[in-house]
Amino acid sequence: MDINLIEGRTAQETAYLTLRNAAMVGTFKAGQQITIRGVAEKLDMSATPIREAFRRLSTERAFTVLENRRIMIPKLNQSRLEELIELRVSLETHAAVRAIAHLSDRRIETLIQLDNEANEALKKKDHATVVVTNQKFHSSLYKSNPEQIIMPMIESVWLQIGPVLKNAARSAMLLEHDYHIDIIGALKDRDTKALSKAIESDIRTSILLK
């Protein structure tokens, strides 16, 4: 597991945020089982904050706490995956359209840089970086709106869809089209219809490829 401690926080908050981030970027596989003790050793922490972190994250449906004190990453059947994809499309197209009026040229340059970083990582088959950079791209766009209140909802969906994201990044190598370019073009033109279409295509294509 690629998990790093977060400095300047309590052990409980560090455990929660670290495990939440790890789940969101696809560190764990669907159906995988892990132990509180194993994670505690990995983070060099006591079991108490780890246990509390998993309890909190289980309410967000990122993990399932089993009776034998093991932790399981929920399996994603096709029906649930489709539901999460539809939620992503609805939430993220809304967030993007609401953000477009607040988008500066500087923020667009940031998005271009993040897309370039993702493409470089893809060439190197660094799938973990592809996932992280892709999420930075989308969150940077949505957070352009200073009044946005939707990111916690979007992140909740990212958290539940996390187990398939690294495979999605591997599948992205098969794509001949970079939908981030379409997103950036629509942002430059302030074209909300084209933006919604590009966001939807980006989400559906990246997740549904097998």
N, C-alpha and C positions, 0 to 999 in steps of 0.2 A: 504493500500500500504506500502510495506517495502522499504522506501526510506530514505537514509541518506545524510546529507550534506557533501560536500567535502571541507575540510579546505584549506586555502592558495590560493584560486582562487576567481576571480570576481564572483559576484552574477549571472551574465549571463552565465558564463562558468560552474559554479556549477550547475545551473538549467539544462543546456544542458547535461552535463556528468551524472548527477544523473538520469535524466529521460531516457537517452539513455541506461544506465546500467540496470535500472529497466525494460525497455522494452525487452532488450536482454536476460534477465534471466527469462522471463515469468511472471513478476509481474502482467501484464494486460492480460485480456482475449480478444480473438477475438470478435469484435462486441460491446465491452464494451464502454460506453460513460462516460467521465469525464469532469470536468469543470476547467477552468484556475483558478478560484477563489478557488475551493476546493483544488487543488494542491498547490496553493500559501499559503493557510492556513496550509496545512500539512507540508510544508517546512519552514513556518514562513518567507516568502519572499513576496515582492510586486508582483503584477501581471505582471509588465513589463518584467522582465527577464524570467518568466515562459512562457509568450506569445511568446517571441522571441525564446525560446528553442523549443516550439512546432512547430513554423514556420520552423526552421532548420530541425527538425526531420521529418516534413511532406515531405520535399524534399528527405529524405532518405526512405520514404514510411513506416515509423514506425507508424505514426499517420495520421489521416485525420482531417483537420480543417473544421468544419461545419459552415454554415452561421449563426446559432444561438449562435455562440461563444462557442459551446461545441466541445469537442475533441473526436473522435471515433478511436478505435483501428480497423484497417482494418480486415474484415473477410477473412478467408483462405478457399477458395473452393478447391476441390480436384485437379483441374488442376493447380492452383497456387502453392499448396503445393508440387505437384510432380515436378514442375519446380524448386522450391527452393531446393528440395532434390537433383535433378540432378546437380544443381550448387554446392551444398555442396560437392558432391562426386567428381566432376571435380576439384574444387579448392583445396580441402583438400588432395586428393591423390597426387596432384602435389606438394603441400606444404610439405607434409610428405616425399616424395621421395627426394626432394631437400634438406631437412634438415638432412637426414640420414648420410651424409658424415661428418657433423659437430657435431654429437651427442656424448657427453662424457658419461662415465660411471656414473658420478655424476648426469647428467641430467636424465639418465635412472632411477636412484634411486629416483629422484624427482617424476618422472612419476609413479613409483610403489607406492610411498607414497600417491600421489593424488588419485590413483585408490583405495587404501585401505580406504582413507577418504570417497570416494564416496560410497563404499560398506557399510561402517559403517552408513553413513547417510541413505542409502537405508533401512538398517535393522530397523532404527528408524522411517522410513517413513517421513524423513525430505527431502521432494522433492525439496524445494528451494535450499538446500545445495547440493543436487545431481546435479542440473543444473549448479550451479556456479562452483563446483569442476570439473565437466565434461568439461566445457569450459576452465578452467585453465589447465586441462590435455592436451587438444588439442592445445591451444595457446602456452603452454610451449614447446611442440614438434615442432610446426611450427617455432617458434621464435629461435630455435636452429641455424637456418641458418642466419648468420649475414648479408647476402645480401638480405634477403627476403623483398619483396615489396607487398606481397599478402594479409597480414593480414587485411588491411582496406576493401578489397573486401570480405574476409571471414566474417568479422564482420558485413558487410552490410547484408549478407544473414542471419546470426544469428539474427540480429535485426528484420528482416521481419518474421522469423520463430518463434520468441520468444513466441507468444501467445499459441503455442501448446507444449512448452517444459516441463511444469510441468505435463501435462497429459502424455507425453512421459516418464517422470521419474516415474510416477505411474505405467505405463505399464511395465517398466523395471523390476519390481518386479516379472513379470511372466517369465522372461528369465532365462533359466538354464545355459546360457553361458555368460561369461564376455569377450567381444571382446577386451577390453583393454589389457587383458593378451596376446591375439594373437598379438596385436600391439607391446607390449613390447618384446615378443619373436622374432618377425621379426626384431625389432630394434637391439636386441642383436646379431642376426645372420647377420645383415646388408643385409637382403633379401628384395629387393625393391618390387618384385612381391607379396610376402606374406604380406608385409606392405600395399600395395595398396588394396589387397583383404580384409584385416582386417579392414582398415579404411572404406571401402565401406560397409562392413557387419555391422559395428558398426552404421553407419549413417542410413542405410536403415532399420535395425531392430528396432532401438530405436524410430524412428519417425513414422513408418508405423503401429506399434502395436496399436490396438484400445482397 
